[in-house]
């Protein structure tokens, strides 16, 4: 039985809230443990990583379960079951990943930063890594979950951390067979899409986002507009296909990742 608009909205909100609860709980634990170490020597870091990694893995499984159940309910399809999440970072282990905040801390200190500032930077990186690993669990599970034969989906915005990149992406249609592009720290969700098979599915939001970028960055020439080739919204406003503003690039650990075209990724050691 097809869900009503209100039922779909309620499902999306419940799924987002459940994922956010897992993320908050895990980040709070990591933050308290990390900032309370008192000493950040090798032995301390090893204890921290040994404690955190199983919790991240449990968080990933929980997010995958939520994603699978949500998509099953949204599409009135049987749940597919949680997939193997041991390789969401393309062969890089979580043990390697969660040594990176310590490396960041040492790097900042060696550059002359005061300890409190260096620790803040390393802590921010730690919390971003956790957010990314939970998001990777969602995207990998979504790709494997049963969606009742549906082939397309769209990005859902939570309103908490939706940068312009996410907002622009939410105006596009994606195919299920492709891993949903993300950026580090992204908290967007997904929903099956059953509308017309066109690339741009929300022209008004796309235009509004472009205008906001123009106002914020004082861009007088929105070059990508020219790619619209005279196409307009129902209000006669020009639109763009954004191929010069947003692309999917290959990233060694995350898989396909949304980025501005001129963005150059660092290697895994920089993430």
For each residue, the residues with C-beta under 8 A, 3 or more apart:
1: 76
2: 76
3: 7 8 11 74 76
4: 7 8
5: 8 9
6: 9 10
7: 3 4 10 11
8: 3 4 5 11 12 74 191
9: 5 6 12 13
10: 6 7 13 14
11: 3 7 8 14 15 70 73 74
12: 8 9 15 16 156 189 191
13: 9 10 16 17
14: 10 11 17 18 70
15: 11 12 18 19 66 67 70 189
16: 12 13 19 20 156 158 189
17: 13 14 20 21
18: 14 15 21 22 66
19: 15 16 22 23 63 66 67 134 138 187 189
20: 16 17 23 24 158 160 187
21: 17 18 24 25
22: 18 19 25 26 59 62 63 66 134
23: 19 20 26 27 59 130 131 134 187
24: 20 21 27 28
25: 21 22 28 29 59
26: 22 23 29 30 55 56 59 130 134
27: 23 24 30 31 127 130 131
28: 24 25 31 32
29: 25 26 32 33 52 55
30: 26 27 33 34 52 55 126 127 130
31: 27 28 34 35 123 126 127
32: 28 29 35 36
33: 29 30 36 37 48 51 52
34: 30 31 37 48 101 122 123 126
35: 31 32 119 123
36: 32 33
37: 33 34 40 44 48
38: 44
39: 44
40: 37 44 45 102 105
41: 44 45
42: 45 46
43: 46 47
44: 37 38 39 40 41 47 48
45: 40 41 42 48 49 99 102
46: 42 43 49 50
47: 43 44 50 51
48: 33 34 37 44 45 51 52 98
49: 45 46 52 53 95 98 99
50: 46 47 53
51: 33 47 48 54 55
52: 29 30 33 48 49 55 56 98
53: 49 50 56 57 94 95 98
54: 51 57 58
55: 26 29 30 51 52 58 59
56: 26 52 53 59 60 94 98 130 133 134
57: 53 54 60 61 85 94
58: 54 55 61 62
59: 22 23 25 26 55 56 62 63 130 133 134 137
60: 56 57 63 64 85 88 133 134 136 137
61: 57 58 64 65 82 85 137
62: 22 58 59 65 66
63: 19 22 59 60 66 67 134 137 138 141
64: 60 61 67 68 82 83 85 137 138 140 141
65: 61 62 68 69 82
66: 15 18 19 22 62 63 69 70
67: 15 19 63 64 70 71 137 138 141 142 145
68: 64 65 71 72 79 80 81 82 141 145
69: 65 66 72 73 79
70: 11 14 15 66 67 73 74
71: 67 68 74 75 77 142 145 146 147 192
72: 68 69 75 76 77 78 79 80 145 146
73: 11 69 70 76
74: 3 8 11 70 71 147 191 192
75: 71 72 146 147 148 150 192
76: 1 2 3 72 73 148
77: 71 72 146 147 148
78: 72 146
79: 68 69 72 145 146
80: 68 72 83 144 145 146
81: 68
82: 61 64 65 68 85 141
83: 64 80 140 141 144
84: 87
85: 57 60 61 64 82 88 137 140 141
86:
87: 84 90 91
88: 60 85 133 136 137 140
89: 92 93 94 97 133 136 253 254
90: 87 252 253 254 255
91: 87
92: 89 96 97 252 253 268
93: 89 96 97
94: 53 56 57 89 97 98 133
95: 49 53 98 99
96: 92 93 99 100
97: 89 92 93 94 100 129 133
98: 48 49 52 53 56 94 95 101 126 129
99: 45 49 95 96 102 103
100: 96 97 103 104 125 129 271
101: 34 98 104 105 122 123 125 126 129
102: 40 45 99 105 106 122
103: 99 100 106 107
104: 100 101 107 108 121 122 125
105: 40 101 102 108 109 118 119 121 122
106: 102 103 109 110
107: 103 104 110 111
108: 104 105 111 113 117 118 121 122
109: 105 106 112 113 115 118
110: 106 107
111: 107 108
112: 109
113: 108 109 117 118 121
114: 117 118
115: 109 118 119
116: 119 120
117: 108 113 114 120 121
118: 105 108 109 113 114 115 121 122
119: 35 105 115 116 122 123
120: 116 117 123 124
121: 104 105 108 113 117 118 124 125
122: 34 101 102 104 105 108 118 119 125 126
123: 31 34 35 101 119 120 126 127
124: 120 121 127 128
125: 100 101 104 121 122 128 129
126: 30 31 34 98 101 122 123 129 130
127: 27 30 31 123 124 130 131
128: 124 125 131 132 184 185
129: 97 98 100 101 125 126 132 133
130: 23 26 27 30 56 59 126 127 133 134
131: 23 27 127 128 134 135 184 185 186 187
132: 128 129 135 136 182 184 185 186 254
133: 56 59 60 88 89 94 97 129 130 136 137
134: 19 22 23 26 56 59 60 63 130 131 137 138
135: 131 132 138 139 182 186 187
136: 60 88 89 132 133 139 140 182 254
137: 59 60 61 63 64 67 85 88 133 134 140 141
138: 19 63 64 67 134 135 141 142 189 190
139: 135 136 142 143 179 180 182 190 255
140: 64 83 85 88 136 137 143 144 179
141: 63 64 67 68 82 83 85 137 138 144 145
142: 67 71 138 139 145 153 176 180 190
143: 139 140 176 177 178 179 180
144: 80 83 140 141
145: 67 68 71 72 79 80 141 142
146: 71 72 75 77 78 79 80
147: 71 74 75 77 150 153 176 192
148: 75 76 77 192
149:
150: 75 147 153 176 192 193 194
151: 175 176 177
152: 173 174 175 176 192 193 194 197
153: 142 147 150 173 174 175 176 180 190 191 192 193
154: 170 172 173 174 190 191 193 201
155: 166 169 170 172 174 180 188 189 190
156: 12 16 170 188 189 190 191
157: 162 166 167 170 188
158: 16 20 161 162 187 188 189
159: 162
160: 20 187
161: 158 166 185 186 187
162: 157 158 159 166 167 170 188
163: 166 167 183
164: 167 168 209 212 213
165: 168 169 183 246 258 259 260
166: 155 157 161 162 163 169 170 183 186 188 258
167: 157 162 163 164 170 171 205 209
168: 164 165 171 172 206 209 242 245 246
169: 155 165 166 172 181 188 246 258
170: 154 155 156 157 162 166 167 188 202 205
171: 167 168 200 201 202 203 205 206 209
172: 154 155 168 169 199 200 201 242
173: 152 153 154 193 195 197 198 199 200 201
174: 152 153 154 155 178 180 193
175: 151 152 153 178
176: 142 143 147 150 151 152 153
177: 143 151
178: 143 174 175 256
179: 139 140 143 255 256
180: 139 142 143 153 155 174 190
181: 169 248 255 256 257 258
182: 132 135 136 139 186 188 254 257 258
183: 163 165 166 186 257 258 259
184: 128 131 132 254 271
185: 128 131 132 161
186: 131 132 135 161 166 182 183
187: 19 20 23 131 135 158 160 161
188: 155 156 157 158 162 166 169 170 182
189: 12 15 16 19 138 155 156 158
190: 138 139 142 153 154 155 156 180
191: 8 12 74 153 154 156
192: 71 74 75 147 148 150 152 153
193: 150 152 153 154 173 174 201
194: 150 152
195: 173 198 201
196: 201
197: 152 173
198: 173 195 201
199: 172 173 241
200: 171 172 173 203 206 239 241
201: 154 171 172 173 193 195 196 198
202: 170 171 205 206
203: 171 200 206 207 233 234 239
204: 207 208 233
205: 167 170 171 202 208 209
206: 168 171 200 202 203 209 210 239 240 242
207: 203 204 210 211 233 237 239
208: 204 205 211 212
209: 164 167 168 171 205 206 212 213
210: 206 207 213 214 222 225 240
211: 207 208 214 215
212: 164 208 209 215 216
213: 164 209 210 216 217 219 222
214: 210 211 217 218 219 220 222
215: 211 212 218
216: 212 213
217: 213 214
218: 214 215
219: 213 214 222
220: 214
221:
222: 210 213 214 219 225 240
223: 226 244
224: 227 228 240 241 242 243 244 245
225: 210 222 228 238 239 240
226: 223 229 240
227: 224 240 241 242 243 244
228: 224 225 231 232 238 239 240 241
229: 226
230: 238
231: 228 238 239
232: 228 235 236 237 238 239
233: 203 204 207 236 237 239
234: 203
235: 232
236: 232 233
237: 207 232 233
238: 225 228 230 231 232
239: 200 203 206 207 225 228 231 232 233
240: 206 210 222 224 225 226 227 228 245
241: 199 200 224 227 228
242: 168 172 206 224 227 245 246
243: 224 227 246 247
244: 223 224 227 261
245: 168 224 240 242 260 261
246: 165 168 169 242 243 258 259 260 261
247: 243 258 259 260 261
248: 181 256 257 258
249: 256 257 259 263 265
250: 255 256 257
251: 254 255 256 257 265
252: 90 92 267 268
253: 89 90 92 268 271
254: 89 90 132 136 182 184 251 257
255: 90 139 179 181 250 251
256: 178 179 181 248 249 250 251
257: 181 182 183 248 249 250 251 254 265
258: 165 166 169 181 182 183 246 247 248
259: 165 183 246 247 249 263 265
260: 165 245 246 247 263
261: 244 245 246 247
262:
263: 249 259 260
264:
265: 249 251 257 259
266: 269 270 271
267: 252 270 271
268: 92 252 253 271
269: 266
270: 266 267
271: 100 184 253 266 267 268
